Amino acid sequence: AQTVTQSQPEMSVQEAETVTLSCTYDTSESDYYLFWYKQPPSRQMILVIRQEAYKQQNATENRFSVNFQKAAKSFSLKISDSQLGDAAMYFCAYRSADDYKLSFGAGTTVTVRA
Amino acid sequence: GAGVSQSPSNKVTEKGKDVELRCDPISGHTALYWYRQRLGQGLEFLIYFQGNSAPDKSGLPSDRFSAERTGESVSTLTIQRTQQEDSAVYLCASSLYWGQPQHFGDGTRLSIL
């Protein structure tokens, strides 16, 4: 079974500043996908960004970018120019390339200070 | 609607009662997933449906949990003889087919008194 670890239960960031969320995972597979999901108080899980393990280039979606270190099994999320609407719980998730199940970390709560 | 719809949004029931949770996937999505999210934790996989294939029930925590789906339409998750440890948010997701991005509903918050 894959294990996804998010070591930061809570992070706080000043509006317009940058915050980085950490995620590590454990797997013996070489082909897989990594995701960051955002869960606001509405509870809906919103896909923020996705990374294919076979791609060396780090994924970027507007103000969101990742630092994918395959050898270190690390997948951090950077939120630049933080906005009040970014406040939410963020989950890192893993999926094997030949499976459909997502394995989630415990989440990091991000608060944005005005 | 365009998204995954779940009902009820909130459910409070007494220990020992049966509950039924409903999920309407996005039209055309062949794959459907149920997850459980306990307070302050990540999501745990419960069950997966793909078209008319036999479902993957490997994540169901006990035989009190069951789920059904007719074809590629609505799914229901049933919990019999509820226990306090069943209190959680139950999230449903659907995808066009397995391996495609999963789209989540808003979940059902289940509280067992």
HADDOCK unambig.tbl for C-alpha pairs under 7 A between the chains (distance, minus, plus):
assign (segid A and resid 42 and name CA) (segid B and resid 106 and name CA) 6.52 0.50 0.50
assign (segid A and resid 43 and name CA) (segid B and resid 106 and name CA) 5.21 0.50 0.50
assign (segid A and resid 43 and name CA) (segid B and resid 107 and name CA) 6.55 0.50 0.50
assign (segid A and resid 44 and name CA) (segid B and resid 104 and name CA) 6.10 0.50 0.50
assign (segid A and resid 44 and name CA) (segid B and resid 105 and name CA) 5.63 0.50 0.50
assign (segid A and resid 44 and name CA) (segid B and resid 106 and name CA) 4.26 0.50 0.50
assign (segid A and resid 44 and name CA) (segid B and resid 107 and name CA) 6.91 0.50 0.50
assign (segid A and resid 45 and name CA) (segid B and resid 104 and name CA) 5.66 0.50 0.50
assign (segid A and resid 100 and name CA) (segid B and resid 98 and name CA) 5.74 0.50 0.50
assign (segid A and resid 100 and name CA) (segid B and resid 99 and name CA) 5.59 0.50 0.50
assign (segid A and resid 101 and name CA) (segid B and resid 45 and name CA) 6.78 0.50 0.50
assign (segid A and resid 104 and name CA) (segid B and resid 42 and name CA) 5.42 0.50 0.50
assign (segid A and resid 104 and name CA) (segid B and resid 43 and name CA) 5.80 0.50 0.50
assign (segid A and resid 105 and name CA) (segid B and resid 42 and name CA) 5.44 0.50 0.50
assign (segid A and resid 106 and name CA) (segid B and resid 41 and name CA) 4.66 0.50 0.50
assign (segid A and resid 106 and name CA) (segid B and resid 42 and name CA) 4.30 0.50 0.50
assign (segid A and resid 107 and name CA) (segid B and resid 41 and name CA) 6.66 0.50 0.50
assign (segid A and resid 107 and name CA) (segid B and resid 42 and name CA) 6.04 0.50 0.50
